[in-house]
Amino acid sequence: SRTQRMVATSQLDTVGVETITAENGAVAIDLLNAADRLPDIILMDVEMPVKDGIQALREIRKSVRYGHVPVIMITSRTGLKHRAMAQAAGCNGYMGKPFNFRMLIGQINELTGHRLQLS
């Protein structure tokens, strides 16, 4: 939801992360295709309108240009079925909502090699 994107963005801002948000998977793919500079990581929900997170992730992984970018799913769909679908599609991390920000920063650091620190 828009509110959840705003909360995540404001939390990531506190540790110096520049964010770009998309309201659905189709917009996310369009933004990746148009980007001059690729993101270091993609955070995505399984449940999104138009194109869900699993569909978007499959499309991301097919791309020569940005298929290597790590993806963390942050979702209320925490069951084994959705987790397995995300992993099969190429997901690098999977977190339930509400997510623990400290754990998210740890996963981002692990997947990107960054050294983001909470104050």
N, C-alpha and C positions, 0 to 999 in steps of 0.2 A: 504494500500500500504506500501511498505518498507519504503518510506520516512515518512509517517505518524507514523509508528511504531518507527522510529528513533527519530522523534520530541517528541513524547509522552514519550519515554524512557529518553531522555535528560532532559525533564521537571521534570519527576518524580525523576531522579537522584539528582536534586537540593534540594529536600526535604528529601533525604536519603532513597528513596524507591528502593529496589533491584528488578530488572525486569528480566523476561524471556519472550522472544517473540516467536511467532509462525506465520508462513506465511498463515496458513489456519486452519480451524476447526479440520481437521483430525490430523494434527501435534499437535495441542493443546491437544487433547484427549490423544495422545501417550505420550506427555510430562507429563501430569497429572498421567497417569498410571505408568510411570517410576520414578516419583518424590520420593525422600527420604523424603522430607519435603514439605508439601502442601502449596500453596500460601494463603495469607490472603484474597486476592481478585483477581477476574479475570476481566479484561477489554477486551471487544470483540466487533467486528463490526458485523452487520447483514450480510453485503455482504463480503463473503470470497470465494475463489475458493475451489474446492474439496468438502468441507462440510461447509455450511454456518453457521452463528452464531446461528440461531434458531435451526438448527439440532444439532449443538455441544452443545448448552445449554440443549436441551432435554436429550442428552446422559449424560451430567454432572449431571443433576438432578436425573437420575436413579442410580447413583453410591452410594453405601453405604460408600465408602471411602472418596470421595470428593464432594458429592452432596450437602453438607451444605455450601460450599464456596460461598460467595456473588458474584454476577455477575453484572457488569455495562456494558450496551451496549453503545458504542459511534459510531454513524452512521450518514450518510447523509439521511438515510431513516427515516424521522421524522413524516411521516403521521400516522394517527390513526391506519391503518391496520397493519403496522409493529410493532408499539408500543403495540397493543393488542396481536399480535402473541408472542412478546417477553415476555409480562407479563404472558400470558397463559402458556408459557414454563418455567416460574420460574425466570424471570429477576428481580433483586432487584433495579436497577436504569437504566435510559435511557436518554442519552444526544445526542443532535444533533451536527453535525460538521459544522463549526469549533467549538470546545468546549471551554468553559471558564475554565481555569485551576483552578482558585479559587473555582469555583463550584464543579469541580471534586474532589479536595482535601476535600471539605466539605462533599461530598457524601462518599468518602473513609473513612474519620474519623467517620461518622455516622454509616456506615455499619460494621466497624471493631473495633471500640472503640479506634483506634489510635488517637494521637494528633499531626498529621503532621501540620507544620506551614510554611507559606510562609515568606521569609525574606523581 
